[in-house]
Amino acid sequence: MMQLMIGPLLALAIGAGCRLLDIPLPAPPKLQGALLVVAMTVGYLLGDQLLG
């Protein structure tokens, strides 16, 4: 449960840091690409719950 809370906070911190330092985001600039990353993350978490 703690991992689910730390993950979004870490993602927000990385996004804010990239914005403050004017570094390009390490994520796809298109909505479809961002949704693919979200889908892969959810699949990873579900696999961890089902197999772990």
All heavy atoms as atom14 arrays in JSON, in Angstrom:
{
  "sequence": "MMQLMIGPLLALAIGAGCRLLDIPLPAPPKLQGALLVVAMTVGYLLGDQLLG",
  "atom14_mask": [
    [1, 1, 1, 1, 1, 1, 1, 1, 0, 0, 0, 0, 0, 0],
    [1, 1, 1, 1, 1, 1, 1, 1, 0, 0, 0, 0, 0, 0],
    [1, 1, 1, 1, 1, 1, 1, 1, 1, 0, 0, 0, 0, 0],
    [1, 1, 1, 1, 1, 1, 1, 1, 0, 0, 0, 0, 0, 0],
    [1, 1, 1, 1, 1, 1, 1, 1, 0, 0, 0, 0, 0, 0],
    [1, 1, 1, 1, 1, 1, 1, 1, 0, 0, 0, 0, 0, 0],
    [1, 1, 1, 1, 0, 0, 0, 0, 0, 0, 0, 0, 0, 0],
    [1, 1, 1, 1, 1, 1, 1, 0, 0, 0, 0, 0, 0, 0],
    [1, 1, 1, 1, 1, 1, 1, 1, 0, 0, 0, 0, 0, 0],
    [1, 1, 1, 1, 1, 1, 1, 1, 0, 0, 0, 0, 0, 0],
    [1, 1, 1, 1, 1, 0, 0, 0, 0, 0, 0, 0, 0, 0],
    [1, 1, 1, 1, 1, 1, 1, 1, 0, 0, 0, 0, 0, 0],
    [1, 1, 1, 1, 1, 0, 0, 0, 0, 0, 0, 0, 0, 0],
    [1, 1, 1, 1, 1, 1, 1, 1, 0, 0, 0, 0, 0, 0],
    [1, 1, 1, 1, 0, 0, 0, 0, 0, 0, 0, 0, 0, 0],
    [1, 1, 1, 1, 1, 0, 0, 0, 0, 0, 0, 0, 0, 0],
    [1, 1, 1, 1, 0, 0, 0, 0, 0, 0, 0, 0, 0, 0],
    [1, 1, 1, 1, 1, 1, 0, 0, 0, 0, 0, 0, 0, 0],
    [1, 1, 1, 1, 1, 1, 1, 1, 1, 1, 1, 0, 0, 0],
    [1, 1, 1, 1, 1, 1, 1, 1, 0, 0, 0, 0, 0, 0],
    [1, 1, 1, 1, 1, 1, 1, 1, 0, 0, 0, 0, 0, 0],
    [1, 1, 1, 1, 1, 1, 1, 1, 0, 0, 0, 0, 0, 0],
    [1, 1, 1, 1, 1, 1, 1, 1, 0, 0, 0, 0, 0, 0],
    [1, 1, 1, 1, 1, 1, 1, 0, 0, 0, 0, 0, 0, 0],
    [1, 1, 1, 1, 1, 1, 1, 1, 0, 0, 0, 0, 0, 0],
    [1, 1, 1, 1, 1, 1, 1, 0, 0, 0, 0, 0, 0, 0],
    [1, 1, 1, 1, 1, 0, 0, 0, 0, 0, 0, 0, 0, 0],
    [1, 1, 1, 1, 1, 1, 1, 0, 0, 0, 0, 0, 0, 0],
    [1, 1, 1, 1, 1, 1, 1, 0, 0, 0, 0, 0, 0, 0],
    [1, 1, 1, 1, 1, 1, 1, 1, 1, 0, 0, 0, 0, 0],
    [1, 1, 1, 1, 1, 1, 1, 1, 0, 0, 0, 0, 0, 0],
    [1, 1, 1, 1, 1, 1, 1, 1, 1, 0, 0, 0, 0, 0],
    [1, 1, 1, 1, 0, 0, 0, 0, 0, 0, 0, 0, 0, 0],
    [1, 1, 1, 1, 1, 0, 0, 0, 0, 0, 0, 0, 0, 0],
    [1, 1, 1, 1, 1, 1, 1, 1, 0, 0, 0, 0, 0, 0],
    [1, 1, 1, 1, 1, 1, 1, 1, 0, 0, 0, 0, 0, 0],
    [1, 1, 1, 1, 1, 1, 1, 0, 0, 0, 0, 0, 0, 0],
    [1, 1, 1, 1, 1, 1, 1, 0, 0, 0, 0, 0, 0, 0],
    [1, 1, 1, 1, 1, 0, 0, 0, 0, 0, 0, 0, 0, 0],
    [1, 1, 1, 1, 1, 1, 1, 1, 0, 0, 0, 0, 0, 0],
    [1, 1, 1, 1, 1, 1, 1, 0, 0, 0, 0, 0, 0, 0],
    [1, 1, 1, 1, 1, 1, 1, 0, 0, 0, 0, 0, 0, 0],
    [1, 1, 1, 1, 0, 0, 0, 0, 0, 0, 0, 0, 0, 0],
    [1, 1, 1, 1, 1, 1, 1, 1, 1, 1, 1, 1, 0, 0],
    [1, 1, 1, 1, 1, 1, 1, 1, 0, 0, 0, 0, 0, 0],
    [1, 1, 1, 1, 1, 1, 1, 1, 0, 0, 0, 0, 0, 0],
    [1, 1, 1, 1, 0, 0, 0, 0, 0, 0, 0, 0, 0, 0],
    [1, 1, 1, 1, 1, 1, 1, 1, 0, 0, 0, 0, 0, 0],
    [1, 1, 1, 1, 1, 1, 1, 1, 1, 0, 0, 0, 0, 0],
    [1, 1, 1, 1, 1, 1, 1, 1, 0, 0, 0, 0, 0, 0],
    [1, 1, 1, 1, 1, 1, 1, 1, 0, 0, 0, 0, 0, 0],
    [1, 1, 1, 1, 0, 0, 0, 0, 0, 0, 0, 0, 0, 0]
  ],
  "atom14_positions": [
    [[0.82, -1.19, 0.0], [0.0, 0.0, 0.0], [0.86, 1.25, 0.0], [0.53, 2.23, -0.64], [-0.91, -0.05, 1.23], [-1.92, 1.06, 1.25], [-3.08, 0.81, -0.1], [-4.1, 2.19, 0.08], [0.0, 0.0, 0.0], [0.0, 0.0, 0.0], [0.0, 0.0, 0.0], [0.0, 0.0, 0.0], [0.0, 0.0, 0.0], [0.0, 0.0, 0.0]],
    [[1.96, 1.19, 0.73], [2.85, 2.35, 0.8], [3.45, 2.66, -0.56], [3.65, 3.83, -0.91], [3.96, 2.07, 1.83], [4.79, 3.26, 2.13], [3.77, 4.49, 2.94], [5.01, 5.46, 3.71], [0.0, 0.0, 0.0], [0.0, 0.0, 0.0], [0.0, 0.0, 0.0], [0.0, 0.0, 0.0], [0.0, 0.0, 0.0], [0.0, 0.0, 0.0]],
    [[3.73, 1.6, -1.37], [4.3, 1.8, -2.71], [3.33, 2.55, -3.6], [3.75, 3.37, -4.42], [4.65, 0.46, -3.34], [5.75, -0.27, -2.63], [5.93, -1.67, -3.16], [5.04, -2.2, -3.81], [7.07, -2.26, -2.86], [0.0, 0.0, 0.0], [0.0, 0.0, 0.0], [0.0, 0.0, 0.0], [0.0, 0.0, 0.0], [0.0, 0.0, 0.0]],
    [[2.03, 2.29, -3.47], [1.03, 2.97, -4.28], [0.96, 4.46, -3.93], [0.6, 5.28, -4.76], [-0.34, 2.33, -4.1], [-0.5, 0.95, -4.7], [-1.88, 0.39, -4.37], [-0.28, 0.99, -6.19], [0.0, 0.0, 0.0], [0.0, 0.0, 0.0], [0.0, 0.0, 0.0], [0.0, 0.0, 0.0], [0.0, 0.0, 0.0], [0.0, 0.0, 0.0]],
    [[1.29, 4.81, -2.72], [1.27, 6.22, -2.31], [2.57, 6.92, -2.71], [2.55, 8.09, -3.09], [1.05, 6.32, -0.8], [-0.31, 5.82, -0.38], [-0.55, 5.64, 1.39], [0.01, 7.16, 2.02], [0.0, 0.0, 0.0], [0.0, 0.0, 0.0], [0.0, 0.0, 0.0], [0.0, 0.0, 0.0], [0.0, 0.0, 0.0], [0.0, 0.0, 0.0]],
    [[3.68, 6.21, -2.64], [4.97, 6.82, -2.95], [5.12, 7.03, -4.46], [5.68, 8.05, -4.89], [6.12, 5.95, -2.4], [6.11, 6.0, -0.88], [7.46, 6.41, -2.93], [7.1, 5.08, -0.23], [0.0, 0.0, 0.0], [0.0, 0.0, 0.0], [0.0, 0.0, 0.0], [0.0, 0.0, 0.0], [0.0, 0.0, 0.0], [0.0, 0.0, 0.0]],
    [[4.61, 6.11, -5.27], [4.75, 6.2, -6.72], [4.21, 7.5, -7.31], [4.95, 8.21, -8.0], [0.0, 0.0, 0.0], [0.0, 0.0, 0.0], [0.0, 0.0, 0.0], [0.0, 0.0, 0.0], [0.0, 0.0, 0.0], [0.0, 0.0, 0.0], [0.0, 0.0, 0.0], [0.0, 0.0, 0.0], [0.0, 0.0, 0.0], [0.0, 0.0, 0.0]],
    [[2.94, 7.84, -7.06], [2.42, 9.11, -7.61], [3.15, 10.34, -7.06], [3.36, 11.3, -7.79], [0.95, 9.11, -7.19], [0.62, 7.69, -7.0], [1.87, 7.04, -6.5], [0.0, 0.0, 0.0], [0.0, 0.0, 0.0], [0.0, 0.0, 0.0], [0.0, 0.0, 0.0], [0.0, 0.0, 0.0], [0.0, 0.0, 0.0], [0.0, 0.0, 0.0]],
    [[3.54, 10.31, -5.8], [4.28, 11.45, -5.23], [5.63, 11.6, -5.91], [6.06, 12.72, -6.21], [4.45, 11.28, -3.72], [3.16, 11.39, -2.9], [3.45, 11.1, -1.43], [2.55, 12.76, -3.06], [0.0, 0.0, 0.0], [0.0, 0.0, 0.0], [0.0, 0.0, 0.0], [0.0, 0.0, 0.0], [0.0, 0.0, 0.0], [0.0, 0.0, 0.0]],
    [[6.31, 10.49, -6.15], [7.6, 10.53, -6.83], [7.43, 11.03, -8.27], [8.23, 11.83, -8.75], [8.25, 9.16, -6.81], [9.64, 9.05, -7.44], [10.62, 9.96, -6.72], [10.12, 7.62, -7.4], [0.0, 0.0, 0.0], [0.0, 0.0, 0.0], [0.0, 0.0, 0.0], [0.0, 0.0, 0.0], [0.0, 0.0, 0.0], [0.0, 0.0, 0.0]],
    [[6.38, 10.57, -8.94], [6.12, 11.02, -10.31], [5.85, 12.52, -10.35], [6.36, 13.22, -11.24], [4.94, 10.25, -10.89], [0.0, 0.0, 0.0], [0.0, 0.0, 0.0], [0.0, 0.0, 0.0], [0.0, 0.0, 0.0], [0.0, 0.0, 0.0], [0.0, 0.0, 0.0], [0.0, 0.0, 0.0], [0.0, 0.0, 0.0], [0.0, 0.0, 0.0]],
    [[5.08, 13.03, -9.39], [4.82, 14.48, -9.34], [6.09, 15.25, -9.05], [6.32, 16.33, -9.62], [3.76, 14.78, -8.28], [2.34, 14.34, -8.63], [1.42, 14.55, -7.43], [1.83, 15.12, -9.82], [0.0, 0.0, 0.0], [0.0, 0.0, 0.0], [0.0, 0.0, 0.0], [0.0, 0.0, 0.0], [0.0, 0.0, 0.0], [0.0, 0.0, 0.0]],
    [[6.93, 14.72, -8.18], [8.2, 15.39, -7.85], [9.12, 15.44, -9.07], [9.76, 16.46, -9.33], [8.87, 14.69, -6.68], [0.0, 0.0, 0.0], [0.0, 0.0, 0.0], [0.0, 0.0, 0.0], [0.0, 0.0, 0.0], [0.0, 0.0, 0.0], [0.0, 0.0, 0.0], [0.0, 0.0, 0.0], [0.0, 0.0, 0.0], [0.0, 0.0, 0.0]],
    [[9.19, 14.35, -9.81], [10.03, 14.32, -11.01], [9.49, 15.31, -12.05], [10.25, 16.06, -12.67], [10.11, 12.89, -11.59], [10.92, 12.01, -10.65], [10.71, 12.9, -12.99], [10.92, 10.55, -11.02], [0.0, 0.0, 0.0], [0.0, 0.0, 0.0], [0.0, 0.0, 0.0], [0.0, 0.0, 0.0], [0.0, 0.0, 0.0], [0.0, 0.0, 0.0]],
    [[8.17, 15.33, -12.23], [7.57, 16.27, -13.18], [7.81, 17.71, -12.79], [8.17, 18.55, -13.63], [0.0, 0.0, 0.0], [0.0, 0.0, 0.0], [0.0, 0.0, 0.0], [0.0, 0.0, 0.0], [0.0, 0.0, 0.0], [0.0, 0.0, 0.0], [0.0, 0.0, 0.0], [0.0, 0.0, 0.0], [0.0, 0.0, 0.0], [0.0, 0.0, 0.0]],
    [[7.67, 18.02, -11.5], [7.91, 19.38, -11.04], [9.38, 19.75, -11.18], [9.72, 20.88, -11.57], [7.45, 19.52, -9.59], [0.0, 0.0, 0.0], [0.0, 0.0, 0.0], [0.0, 0.0, 0.0], [0.0, 0.0, 0.0], [0.0, 0.0, 0.0], [0.0, 0.0, 0.0], [0.0, 0.0, 0.0], [0.0, 0.0, 0.0], [0.0, 0.0, 0.0]],
    [[10.26, 18.8, -10.87], [11.69, 19.06, -11.0], [12.09, 19.31, -12.45], [12.88, 20.22, -12.72], [0.0, 0.0, 0.0], [0.0, 0.0, 0.0], [0.0, 0.0, 0.0], [0.0, 0.0, 0.0], [0.0, 0.0, 0.0], [0.0, 0.0, 0.0], [0.0, 0.0, 0.0], [0.0, 0.0, 0.0], [0.0, 0.0, 0.0], [0.0, 0.0, 0.0]],
    [[11.53, 18.54, -13.35], [11.82, 18.74, -14.78], [11.31, 20.11, -15.23], [11.97, 20.8, -16.01], [11.18, 17.64, -15.61], [11.99, 16.05, -15.45], [0.0, 0.0, 0.0], [0.0, 0.0, 0.0], [0.0, 0.0, 0.0], [0.0, 0.0, 0.0], [0.0, 0.0, 0.0], [0.0, 0.0, 0.0], [0.0, 0.0, 0.0], [0.0, 0.0, 0.0]],
    [[10.16, 20.51, -14.73], [9.59, 21.81, -15.11], [10.43, 22.96, -14.56], [10.73, 23.93, -15.25], [8.16, 21.91, -14.59], [7.5, 23.21, -14.89], [7.23, 23.34, -16.35], [6.53, 24.6, -16.59], [6.57, 25.23, -17.73], [7.25, 24.72, -18.74], [5.93, 26.34, -17.9], [0.0, 0.0, 0.0], [0.0, 0.0, 0.0], [0.0, 0.0, 0.0]],
    [[10.85, 22.84, -13.31], [11.64, 23.9, -12.68], [13.02, 24.04, -13.32], [13.54, 25.14, -13.45], [11.79, 23.63, -11.19], [10.53, 23.8, -10.36], [10.76, 23.35, -8.92], [10.07, 25.25, -10.39], [0.0, 0.0, 0.0], [0.0, 0.0, 0.0], [0.0, 0.0, 0.0], [0.0, 0.0, 0.0], [0.0, 0.0, 0.0], [0.0, 0.0, 0.0]],
    [[13.61, 22.91, -13.7], [14.96, 22.92, -14.28], [14.94, 23.02, -15.8], [15.99, 22.97, -16.43], [15.73, 21.67, -13.84], [15.93, 21.56, -12.32], [16.54, 20.21, -11.97], [16.78, 22.7, -11.81], [0.0, 0.0, 0.0], [0.0, 0.0, 0.0], [0.0, 0.0, 0.0], [0.0, 0.0, 0.0], [0.0, 0.0, 0.0], [0.0, 0.0, 0.0]],
    [[13.73, 23.12, -16.38], [13.55, 23.23, -17.83], [14.18, 22.05, -18.58], [14.83, 22.21, -19.6], [14.12, 24.56, -18.35], [13.54, 24.93, -19.7], [12.43, 24.46, -20.01], [14.2, 25.7, -20.43], [0.0, 0.0, 0.0], [0.0, 0.0, 0.0], [0.0, 0.0, 0.0], [0.0, 0.0, 0.0], [0.0, 0.0, 0.0], [0.0, 0.0, 0.0]],
    [[13.98, 20.87, -18.02], [14.45, 19.62, -18.63], [13.25, 18.98, -19.33], [12.15, 18.94, -18.75], [15.0, 18.66, -17.55], [16.21, 19.28, -16.86], [15.36, 17.32, -18.15], [16.7, 18.49, -15.67], [0.0, 0.0, 0.0], [0.0, 0.0, 0.0], [0.0, 0.0, 0.0], [0.0, 0.0, 0.0], [0.0, 0.0, 0.0], [0.0, 0.0, 0.0]],
    [[13.42, 18.49, -20.55], [12.28, 17.82, -21.2], [11.8, 16.64, -20.38], [12.59, 15.92, -19.77], [12.87, 17.35, -22.53], [14.08, 18.16, -22.73], [14.6, 18.54, -21.38], [0.0, 0.0, 0.0], [0.0, 0.0, 0.0], [0.0, 0.0, 0.0], [0.0, 0.0, 0.0], [0.0, 0.0, 0.0], [0.0, 0.0, 0.0], [0.0, 0.0, 0.0]],
    [[10.49, 16.45, -20.35], [9.91, 15.37, -19.57], [10.36, 14.01, -20.09], [10.43, 13.8, -21.3], [8.39, 15.42, -19.63], [7.71, 16.42, -18.74], [6.21, 16.39, -18.99], [8.0, 16.12, -17.29], [0.0, 0.0, 0.0], [0.0, 0.0, 0.0], [0.0, 0.0, 0.0], [0.0, 0.0, 0.0], [0.0, 0.0, 0.0], [0.0, 0.0, 0.0]],
    [[10.65, 13.09, -19.18], [11.01, 11.74, -19.61], [9.77, 10.9, -19.89], [9.63, 9.79, -19.43], [11.8, 11.2, -18.42], [11.22, 11.9, -17.26], [10.82, 13.26, -17.75], [0.0, 0.0, 0.0], [0.0, 0.0, 0.0], [0.0, 0.0, 0.0], [0.0, 0.0, 0.0], [0.0, 0.0, 0.0], [0.0, 0.0, 0.0], [0.0, 0.0, 0.0]],
    [[8.81, 11.47, -20.63], [7.58, 10.78, -20.95], [7.15, 11.18, -22.36], [7.57, 12.22, -22.87], [6.48, 11.15, -19.95], [0.0, 0.0, 0.0], [0.0, 0.0, 0.0], [0.0, 0.0, 0.0], [0.0, 0.0, 0.0], [0.0, 0.0, 0.0], [0.0, 0.0, 0.0], [0.0, 0.0, 0.0], [0.0, 0.0, 0.0], [0.0, 0.0, 0.0]],
    [[6.32, 10.38, -22.99], [5.85, 10.72, -24.33], [5.02, 12.01, -24.32], [4.23, 12.22, -23.4], [4.97, 9.54, -24.73], [5.18, 8.51, -23.71], [5.8, 9.12, -22.51], [0.0, 0.0, 0.0], [0.0, 0.0, 0.0], [0.0, 0.0, 0.0], [0.0, 0.0, 0.0], [0.0, 0.0, 0.0], [0.0, 0.0, 0.0], [0.0, 0.0, 0.0]],
    [[5.21, 12.9, -25.31], [4.48, 14.16, -25.33], [3.03, 14.02, -25.8], [2.25, 14.95, -25.68], [5.28, 15.01, -26.31], [5.91, 14.04, -27.22], [6.19, 12.82, -26.38], [0.0, 0.0, 0.0], [0.0, 0.0, 0.0], [0.0, 0.0, 0.0], [0.0, 0.0, 0.0], [0.0, 0.0, 0.0], [0.0, 0.0, 0.0], [0.0, 0.0, 0.0]],
    [[2.64, 12.89, -26.33], [1.29, 12.69, -26.83], [0.43, 11.97, -25.8], [0.94, 11.2, -24.97], [1.32, 11.83, -28.11], [2.14, 12.39, -29.23], [1.33, 13.34, -30.03], [2.17, 13.81, -31.21], [1.49, 14.68, -32.04], [0.0, 0.0, 0.0], [0.0, 0.0, 0.0], [0.0, 0.0, 0.0], [0.0, 0.0, 0.0], [0.0, 0.0, 0.0]],
    [[-0.87, 12.23, -25.83], [-1.8, 11.6, -24.88], [-1.79, 10.08, -25.01], [-1.81, 9.37, -24.0], [-3.21, 12.15, -25.09], [-4.27, 11.6, -24.13], [-3.92, 11.94, -22.69], [-5.62, 12.16, -24.49], [0.0, 0.0, 0.0], [0.0, 0.0, 0.0], [0.0, 0.0, 0.0], [0.0, 0.0, 0.0], [0.0, 0.0, 0.0], [0.0, 0.0, 0.0]],
    [[-1.73, 9.59, -26.23], [-1.73, 8.15, -26.43], [-0.5, 7.5, -25.79], [-0.59, 6.42, -25.18], [-1.76, 7.79, -27.92], [-3.04, 8.18, -28.61], [-3.01, 9.62, -29.11], [-2.06, 10.35, -28.88], [-4.07, 10.02, -29.79], [0.0, 0.0, 0.0], [0.0, 0.0, 0.0], [0.0, 0.0, 0.0], [0.0, 0.0, 0.0], [0.0, 0.0, 0.0]],
    [[0.63, 8.14, -25.92], [1.85, 7.61, -25.31], [1.77, 7.63, -23.8], [2.2, 6.69, -23.13], [0.0, 0.0, 0.0], [0.0, 0.0, 0.0], [0.0, 0.0, 0.0], [0.0, 0.0, 0.0], [0.0, 0.0, 0.0], [0.0, 0.0, 0.0], [0.0, 0.0, 0.0], [0.0, 0.0, 0.0], [0.0, 0.0, 0.0], [0.0, 0.0, 0.0]],
    [[1.21, 8.71, -23.25], [1.06, 8.8, -21.8], [0.09, 7.73, -21.3], [0.31, 7.12, -20.25], [0.57, 10.2, -21.41], [0.0, 0.0, 0.0], [0.0, 0.0, 0.0], [0.0, 0.0, 0.0], [0.0, 0.0, 0.0], [0.0, 0.0, 0.0], [0.0, 0.0, 0.0], [0.0, 0.0, 0.0], [0.0, 0.0, 0.0], [0.0, 0.0, 0.0]],
    [[-0.99, 7.49, -22.05], [-1.93, 6.44, -21.65], [-1.29, 5.07, -21.73], [-1.59, 4.19, -20.91], [-3.18, 6.5, -22.53], [-4.09, 7.71, -22.29], [-5.23, 7.72, -23.31], [-4.62, 7.71, -20.89], [0.0, 0.0, 0.0], [0.0, 0.0, 0.0], [0.0, 0.0, 0.0], [0.0, 0.0, 0.0], [0.0, 0.0, 0.0], [0.0, 0.0, 0.0]],
    [[-0.39, 4.88, -22.68], [0.32, 3.6, -22.77], [1.2, 3.4, -21.54], [1.25, 2.3, -20.98], [1.17, 3.56, -24.06], [1.98, 2.31, -24.28], [1.08, 1.09, -24.41], [2.85, 2.46, -25.51], [0.0, 0.0, 0.0], [0.0, 0.0, 0.0], [0.0, 0.0, 0.0], [0.0, 0.0, 0.0], [0.0, 0.0, 0.0], [0.0, 0.0, 0.0]],
    [[1.86, 4.44, -21.1], [2.69, 4.34, -19.9], [1.81, 4.03, -18.68], [2.17, 3.18, -17.85], [3.49, 5.64, -19.68], [4.17, 5.64, -18.33], [4.51, 5.82, -20.79], [0.0, 0.0, 0.0], [0.0, 0.0, 0.0], [0.0, 0.0, 0.0], [0.0, 0.0, 0.0], [0.0, 0.0, 0.0], [0.0, 0.0, 0.0], [0.0, 0.0, 0.0]],
    [[0.66, 4.67, -18.59], [-0.26, 4.41, -17.47], [-0.76, 2.96, -17.54], [-0.8, 2.27, -16.51], [-1.45, 5.39, -17.49], [-2.53, 4.97, -16.5], [-0.97, 6.79, -17.18], [0.0, 0.0, 0.0], [0.0, 0.0, 0.0], [0.0, 0.0, 0.0], [0.0, 0.0, 0.0], [0.0, 0.0, 0.0], [0.0, 0.0, 0.0], [0.0, 0.0, 0.0]],
    [[-1.1, 2.49, -18.73], [-1.59, 1.12, -18.87], [-0.51, 0.11, -18.48], [-0.8, -0.89, -17.81], [-2.05, 0.87, -20.31], [0.0, 0.0, 0.0], [0.0, 0.0, 0.0], [0.0, 0.0, 0.0], [0.0, 0.0, 0.0], [0.0, 0.0, 0.0], [0.0, 0.0, 0.0], [0.0, 0.0, 0.0], [0.0, 0.0, 0.0], [0.0, 0.0, 0.0]],
    [[0.72, 0.37, -18.87], [1.81, -0.54, -18.49], [2.02, -0.53, -16.99], [2.25, -1.57, -16.37], [3.11, -0.15, -19.21], [3.09, -0.5, -20.68], [4.68, -0.31, -21.49], [4.99, 1.42, -21.31], [0.0, 0.0, 0.0], [0.0, 0.0, 0.0], [0.0, 0.0, 0.0], [0.0, 0.0, 0.0], [0.0, 0.0, 0.0], [0.0, 0.0, 0.0]],
    [[1.91, 0.63, -16.38], [2.09, 0.72, -14.93], [0.98, -0.02, -14.2], [1.23, -0.77, -13.25], [2.11, 2.19, -14.49], [3.17, 2.86, -15.18], [2.32, 2.32, -13.0], [0.0, 0.0, 0.0], [0.0, 0.0, 0.0], [0.0, 0.0, 0.0], [0.0, 0.0, 0.0], [0.0, 0.0, 0.0], [0.0, 0.0, 0.0], [0.0, 0.0, 0.0]],
    [[-0.26, 0.16, -14.65], [-1.39, -0.53, -14.01], [-1.26, -2.04, -14.21], [-1.49, -2.82, -13.28], [-2.73, -0.01, -14.58], [-3.89, -0.88, -14.14], [-2.95, 1.42, -14.14], [0.0, 0.0, 0.0], [0.0, 0.0, 0.0], [0.0, 0.0, 0.0], [0.0, 0.0, 0.0], [0.0, 0.0, 0.0], [0.0, 0.0, 0.0], [0.0, 0.0, 0.0]],
    [[-0.84, -2.46, -15.39], [-0.64, -3.89, -15.63], [0.45, -4.46, -14.74], [0.32, -5.57, -14.21], [0.0, 0.0, 0.0], [0.0, 0.0, 0.0], [0.0, 0.0, 0.0], [0.0, 0.0, 0.0], [0.0, 0.0, 0.0], [0.0, 0.0, 0.0], [0.0, 0.0, 0.0], [0.0, 0.0, 0.0], [0.0, 0.0, 0.0], [0.0, 0.0, 0.0]],
    [[1.51, -3.69, -14.56], [2.59, -4.13, -13.67], [2.09, -4.28, -12.24], [2.36, -5.26, -11.56], [3.75, -3.14, -13.73], [4.88, -3.47, -12.8], [5.84, -4.41, -13.15], [4.98, -2.85, -11.57], [6.87, -4.71, -12.3], [6.01, -3.15, -10.71], [6.95, -4.07, -11.07], [7.97, -4.37, -10.22], [0.0, 0.0, 0.0], [0.0, 0.0, 0.0]],
    [[1.32, -3.3, -11.78], [0.82, -3.34, -10.4], [-0.18, -4.48, -10.21], [-0.18, -5.16, -9.18], [0.17, -2.01, -10.05], [1.14, -0.84, -9.93], [0.37, 0.47, -9.72], [2.13, -1.06, -8.81], [0.0, 0.0, 0.0], [0.0, 0.0, 0.0], [0.0, 0.0, 0.0], [0.0, 0.0, 0.0], [0.0, 0.0, 0.0], [0.0, 0.0, 0.0]],
    [[-1.05, -4.7, -11.22], [-2.0, -5.81, -11.12], [-1.29, -7.15, -11.13], [-1.64, -8.06, -10.39], [-3.02, -5.73, -12.26], [-4.08, -4.66, -12.13], [-4.96, -4.62, -13.38], [-4.94, -4.9, -10.9], [0.0, 0.0, 0.0], [0.0, 0.0, 0.0], [0.0, 0.0, 0.0], [0.0, 0.0, 0.0], [0.0, 0.0, 0.0], [0.0, 0.0, 0.0]],
    [[-0.27, -7.27, -11.98], [0.51, -8.5, -12.0], [1.2, -8.75, -10.68], [1.27, -9.89, -10.21], [0.0, 0.0, 0.0], [0.0, 0.0, 0.0], [0.0, 0.0, 0.0], [0.0, 0.0, 0.0], [0.0, 0.0, 0.0], [0.0, 0.0, 0.0], [0.0, 0.0, 0.0], [0.0, 0.0, 0.0], [0.0, 0.0, 0.0], [0.0, 0.0, 0.0]],
    [[1.68, -7.69, -10.07], [2.33, -7.81, -8.77], [1.32, -8.28, -7.72], [1.64, -9.12, -6.87], [2.94, -6.47, -8.37], [3.76, -6.59, -7.1], [4.53, -7.56, -6.97], [3.63, -5.7, -6.24], [0.0, 0.0, 0.0], [0.0, 0.0, 0.0], [0.0, 0.0, 0.0], [0.0, 0.0, 0.0], [0.0, 0.0, 0.0], [0.0, 0.0, 0.0]],
    [[0.1, -7.76, -7.78], [-0.93, -8.15, -6.81], [-1.38, -9.59, -7.03], [-1.59, -10.33, -6.08], [-2.14, -7.23, -6.92], [-1.88, -5.82, -6.44], [-1.66, -5.76, -4.94], [-2.31, -6.46, -4.18], [-0.72, -4.93, -4.52], [0.0, 0.0, 0.0], [0.0, 0.0, 0.0], [0.0, 0.0, 0.0], [0.0, 0.0, 0.0], [0.0, 0.0, 0.0]],
    [[-1.54, -9.99, -8.29], [-2.04, -11.33, -8.59], [-0.99, -12.41, -8.38], [-1.31, -13.51, -7.93], [-2.57, -11.39, -10.02], [-3.8, -10.53, -10.31], [-4.14, -10.58, -11.8], [-4.97, -11.02, -9.48], [0.0, 0.0, 0.0], [0.0, 0.0, 0.0], [0.0, 0.0, 0.0], [0.0, 0.0, 0.0], [0.0, 0.0, 0.0], [0.0, 0.0, 0.0]],
    [[0.25, -12.11, -8.69], [1.3, -13.11, -8.59], [2.08, -13.04, -7.28], [2.75, -14.0, -6.92], [2.28, -12.96, -9.76], [1.66, -13.12, -11.16], [2.68, -12.82, -12.23], [1.1, -14.52, -11.31], [0.0, 0.0, 0.0], [0.0, 0.0, 0.0], [0.0, 0.0, 0.0], [0.0, 0.0, 0.0], [0.0, 0.0, 0.0], [0.0, 0.0, 0.0]],
    [[2.0, -11.91, -6.63], [2.82, -11.73, -5.42], [2.17, -12.08, -4.16], [1.35, -12.79, -3.82], [0.0, 0.0, 0.0], [0.0, 0.0, 0.0], [0.0, 0.0, 0.0], [0.0, 0.0, 0.0], [0.0, 0.0, 0.0], [0.0, 0.0, 0.0], [0.0, 0.0, 0.0], [0.0, 0.0, 0.0], [0.0, 0.0, 0.0], [0.0, 0.0, 0.0]]
  ]
}
